[in-house]
Amino acid sequence: MPPPNSYILVEGVNIYDNLFDTDQLSVIRGGSFLLKDAIEKIGGQFSNLVTLSSGASSGLFRVCDGEAAQLTDEITRFLREHEEFRFLPFIVTSCEADDLLEAKEKLLTQLRFCQLQSPTYAPDTFEAAHASLGIPCQLEGRRVAARNAERKVQSDSPRQLSLSVLRRLEHGRAMRQDHYFRANGSTSKLHEYAFTDDFEALANCEAQGVLNAKLAVIFADGNKFSRIQREFLERNENSREQAQQDFDRRIRMLRDRFLESLLCDMVRDTGRFPDAVTKNRKGEPVIRCETLLWGGDEFQFVLPAWLGLEFVQYFFEKSRCWTTPDDTPLTHALGIVFCHAKSPIHVIGELARSLAEQVKEGLGNERCRNAWDYIVLESIDYPVNTEIEHFMKTRYGKLAETRPSHLPPADDWKDAKNLLATLARDGSLSRRQPYRIIEALGQGVRQDKTTWEILTDPSQPLPDGASPQSRLERRMFRLMQEHQRQQAASALEKLAANLFDPPARQEGPLLDSAARRAWLWIHLVELWDYWPQPGEEAQA
């Protein structure tokens, strides 16, 4: 019987606490890419390791020569002494196992145990040229500032920074000009573009009216990726290491293609992503897009608010046919938060992540489908409690009980945009009309015998005991002209089915349900300013 193999896992831990300890874009970007760079550097630095999996902050390796314990110490020392990686919270564990699946279970158990014994933050270290100043970092506030670490950060006067923040800031600024996707052999003209310097520059566009200076913060997480990967390895019992590498390559290839496709469409001015490119102070073209987390089964994007819903549907369109190497579907749960550009990104990012988690819970046993949900924060205020259940109850009161746990990707996004534009353009529906209906729902939704057909036909009397909601809905349709009423009724019915609740999963006519009608009005009102206008999209 052959001897067991040795495996090593290198994992970035407590990522969100360490990446989002400031709201400065370059610092966040720098920390995110340093996590990824560290894993890649280990694979290239140690020739006696075979890379089996390489994600945004995690690497799985098989030892092909030498002692695993000694290599673990060498990797730990490499990370601890590296000029930039030493400020990142990594854990390195190793084990021996006869099988890759067994090894992954052992390594994960060790990782969790070590994480419980580790500090939340990677400790700051000082050196001769950067001794302690004995004062807090003026950007992060909790770390100790270092000497010779003054930098201008979105202000005219230099700030005293900790060495950790300084290293991430410098790396993030460099990566703005040398984004990782450009190393993928792209033949596009993306190398001619940089990225915005900060969130305010990303979001500022007076041409966008009320959406000027607003962001869309997006978090997506793969549905059951760990389980899918495990089952894929189980089906490849005789070549599990090769299967692990194939699975890893497949995920990275799909994500890289999506990112390049997105950015190419943003700079090509197809009409789908308006004002996606602007100019910086030097007059150079820059893209209004940031990837704060990238790799593995999750990612986080920040875009201007007016591109948020377009991005959501674009991602689901592009990822609709994603599969493992043996054709198992890969799907995602996504949360999007609309907020002011000055909102603290660590709070908003956590809210988007919690929203994606709730989407997963709402899917339950149906986690083989794509789904998403949203939150709109109307002002610079932000929730201090990022627990979604608490947020929903505070925002919607009794209506939260009937709120759908998730929304499906649009069946036909282009058609949905045309319907929305038609409703607004011909004046058949204004924001004020459904808003009045929503105001009557303070005590929750009451189902009555009113059907959609009755509501939209003023010649038919309302049933006895019609609810205030039904009476206001009838009033809205009665005030329309005949052609507007017919057009609005048809458009709203199609929108409900297309965007919010595909009828294939429901019993009976969709809008006969008072709760579904209520949430149609709420979705329309809350997202009114964020609906993209249909454009003349160029052919790919």
TIPAFI-725217 format. One record per residue (C-alpha): x, y, z; residue in three letters. Coordinates in steps of 0.2 Angstrom, whole numbers, plus 5000, padded with zeros to 4 digits. Last residue first. Layout:
TIPAFI-725217
XYZala/...
***
This chain:
TIPAFI-725217
489252094852ala/487852184844gln/487652364850ala/486352404863glu/485152544858glu/484652584876gly/483252534887pro/483252654903gln/483852574919pro/482752564934trp/483652644948tyr/482452794951asp/480952684953trp/481752544963leu/480852584979glu/479252624970val/479152474958leu/479652354971his/478352414983ile/476952414970trp/477452234965leu/477552194983trp/475752244986ala/475152154971arg/475951994977arg/475152014994ala/473452044987ala/473551884976ser/472451894961asp/474051964953leu/474851794949leu/473351704942pro/473251534950gly/474651424958glu/476351494957gln/478051424952arg/477751434933ala/477051614936pro/478751684938pro/478751804952asp/479651974952phe/480452024936leu/479551934921asn/477951884929ala/477652044938ala/478252144923leu/477052054912lys/475552094923glu/476152274925leu/476252294906ala/474552214903ser/473652324916ala/474552474910ala/474152454892gln/472352424896gln/472252574908arg/473152684896gln/472052644881his/470452674892glu/471152834901gln/471752814918met/470752874933leu/469852714935arg/471552614936phe/472152714951met/470452704959arg/470352514958arg/472052504966glu/471552614980leu/469952514983arg/470952354983ser/472252414996gln/470852485007pro/470152305007ser/468552254997ala/467252195010gly/465852164996asp/466652134979pro/467152284968leu/465952314954pro/466452284936gln/466352424924ser/468052484931pro/468952344923asp/470752334930thr/470352284948leu/469052154942ile/470252064931glu/471652074944trp/470451984956thr/469552054972thr/468951924984lys/469951984999asp/471651965005gln/472252085019arg/474052145018val/474852235033gly/474352365045gln/475352505036gly/474652445019leu/473752605015ala/475352705012glu/475852574999ile/474252614989ile/474752794989arg/476452754983tyr/475752654969pro/474952814962gln/476452934966arg/477752844956arg/476752884940ser/475852754929leu/474952784913ser/476052934909gly/476452874891asp/478352884895arg/478352804912ala/477352644908leu/478252634891thr/479952644900ala/479452504912leu/478852394898leu/480452424888asn/481552384903lys/480552224905ala/480752174887asp/482652194888lys/482752094904trp/481751944897asp/481551804910asp/482251924924ala/483251844937pro/482251784951pro/481851884967leu/482151824985his/481351805002ser/479651874996pro/478952005009arg/477351935017thr/477951955035glu/478952115031ala/477252195028leu/476952205047lys/478352335049gly/479252365032tyr/480852455037arg/481152405055thr/480552225051lys/481652215036met/483252285045phe/482952155060his/482852015048glu/484352075038ile/485552085053glu/486652235048thr/486152335064asn/486852505063val/485852545048pro/486452685036tyr/486052865035asp/486752955020ile/485052955013ser/483852835003glu/484552665008leu/483852544995val/483952354999ile/484052224986tyr/483752034983asp/484451904971trp/484151724964ala/484951594953asn/484251424955arg/485051254961cys/484851314979arg/483051244979glu/483151154995asn/483051325005gly/482951464992leu/482551585006gly/484051535016glu/485151575001lys/484351744998val/484651775017gln/486451745014glu/486451864999ala/485651995011leu/486951965024ser/488351995011arg/487552155005ala/487352225023leu/489152175027glu/489752275012gly/488652425017ile/489452425034val/491252405028his/490852535014ile/490452675026pro/489152785017ser/489952925008lys/489452864991ala/487652864996his/486752694996cys/485952554985phe/486252384992val/486352224981ile/486252044987gly/486651894976leu/486351704977ala/487251614964his/487151464953thr/488251324946leu/487451184936pro/488251014935thr/488950994918asp/490450874921asp/491751014921pro/490651114932thr/489351214925thr/488951394920trp/487451414908cys/486551564916arg/488151644921ser/488151774908lys/486351814909glu/486351814928phe/487851934928phe/486952054916tyr/485352054926gln/486352104942val/487452224932phe/485952314924glu/485152334942leu/486652414948gly/487152524934leu/486252684940trp/486952664957ala/488752674951pro/489752514954leu/490452424968val/490752234966phe/491052094979gln/491451914974phe/491051734981glu/491451554976asp/493251564974gly/493951724967gly/493651914968trp/493352024983leu/493352214981leu/493052224962thr/492852404957glu/491952484943cys/491752664936arg/493052644922ile/494352774920val/494852874904pro/496352994907glu/496053184908gly/497353204922lys/495953234934arg/495153074930asn/493953044916lys/492352944915thr/491752774909val/490252684914ala/489152844909asp/487852724901pro/488052534903phe/486952454891arg/487152584877gly/488452484869thr/489752614874asp/491252494871arg/492052534888val/490652454899met/490452304887asp/492352264888cys/492252284907leu/490852154908leu/491652034895ser/493252034904glu/492452004921leu/491351864914phe/492851784906arg/493851784922asp/492451714932arg/492151564920leu/494051534919met/494351544937arg/492851414941ile/493451294927arg/495251304933arg/494751254951asp/493651114945phe/495051044934asp/496351064948gln/495150964960gln/494850834947ala/496650804944gln/496950784962glu/495450664963arg/495950554949ser/495350374953asn/493850434964glu/493150554951asn/491350554956arg/491850594974glu/492850744968leu/491250814959phe/490250774975glu/491450874985arg/491451024972gln/489551024972ile/489551024991arg/490851164992ser/489951264979phe/488251244987lys/487551404980asn/488951524975gly/489051694984asp/488651864976ala/488952034985phe/488452204976ile/488652374982val/487752504971ala/488352674974leu/487552854974lys/488453014971ala/487253064956asn/485752944957leu/484553094958val/485153164942gly/486253044932gln/486953184921ala/487753254937glu/488953104938cys/489853064954asn/489852884959ala/491552824955leu/492352984959ala/491452974976glu/492052794979phe/493852834976asp/495252844963asp/494252784948thr/494952644937phe/496252644923ala/495952614905tyr/497052594890glu/497452414895his/495652374892leu/495952384873lys/495552204871ser/496752064866thr/496651994884ser/498051874888gly/497451844906asn/498651964914ala/497452114911arg/496252034923phe/497452074937tyr/497352264936his/498952354933asp/498452534934gln/497352524949arg/498452384955met/499752514959ala/498652624969arg/498052464979gly/499852414982his/500252584989glu/498752595000leu/498952415006arg/500752455012arg/500252615020leu/498752535029val/499852405037ser/501252525041leu/500052635050ser/499652805043leu/500052985048gln/498953085035arg/499653215023pro/498553375020ser/497653415004asp/496453275007ser/495853114998gln/497353015005val/498953115005lys/500353005013arg/501353005028glu/502252845033ala/503952905037asn/503652855056arg/502252735059ala/500452755065ala/499752625077val/498252535072arg/496452575078arg/496052735069gly/496052675051glu/496452835042leu/497352935055gln/498352785062cys/498252805080pro/499752885089ile/501352815097gly/502452865082leu/503052685080ser/504652655070ala/504552655051his/506352665045ala/507052555059ala/505552425058glu/503852405065phe/502552275066thr/500652285066asp/499752135072pro/498552035059ala/496852075066tyr/495551955073thr/496851875084pro/497151685082ser/496651545094gln/494951515086leu/495751525069gln/496851385074cys/495451265078phe/494551315062arg/496051285051leu/496351115059gln/494651055055thr/494751125037leu/496451035035leu/495750865041lys/494250875030glu/495250925015lys/496450785018ala/495050655019glu/494350725002leu/496150714995leu/496450535000asp/497750435009asp/498050575021ala/499450675029glu/499150845036cys/499651035035ser/499051205041thr/499551385037val/498451525044ile/498551695036phe/498051865043pro/498851995032leu/500152125037phe/501552005034arg/501051995016phe/501752165011glu/503652165016glu/503651975017his/504351915034glu/502751835041arg/502251765024leu/503951685021phe/504051625039arg/502351535038thr/502851455021ile/504451395029glu/503551325044asp/502351235034thr/503751165023leu/504551095038gln/502951015044ala/502650945027ala/504350865025glu/505150865008gly/504650834990asp/502950824981cys/501950914995val/500150934989arg/499451114989phe/497851204993leu/497751394992gly/496551514999ser/496251704998ser/495551734981ala/495651554976gly/497051434971ser/496751244971ser/497851094968leu/499551184967thr/500951054968val/502251104980leu/504151064980asn/504551214969ser/504051334983phe/504051514977gln/502851494963gly/501351414972gly/501751534987ile/501751684976lys/500051634969glu/499351624987ile/500151794992ala/499451874976asp/497651834980lys/497751904998leu/498752054991leu/497352084979phe/496052114992ser/497252215004gly/497652334989gly/495852354984arg/495352395001ile/496752525004val/496452594987ser/494552624990leu/494752705007gln/493352655019asp/494552585032thr/494552425042asp/493652345027phe/495052215022leu/495552165039asn/493852135047asp/493152065031tyr/494551935029ile/494551865046asn/495551725039val/496651705024gly/497051515021glu/498551415016val/498251235016leu/499651105015ile/499450925010tyr/500550765013ser/500250605004asn/499950435012pro/501250295009pro/500850174995pro/500050005000met/
***
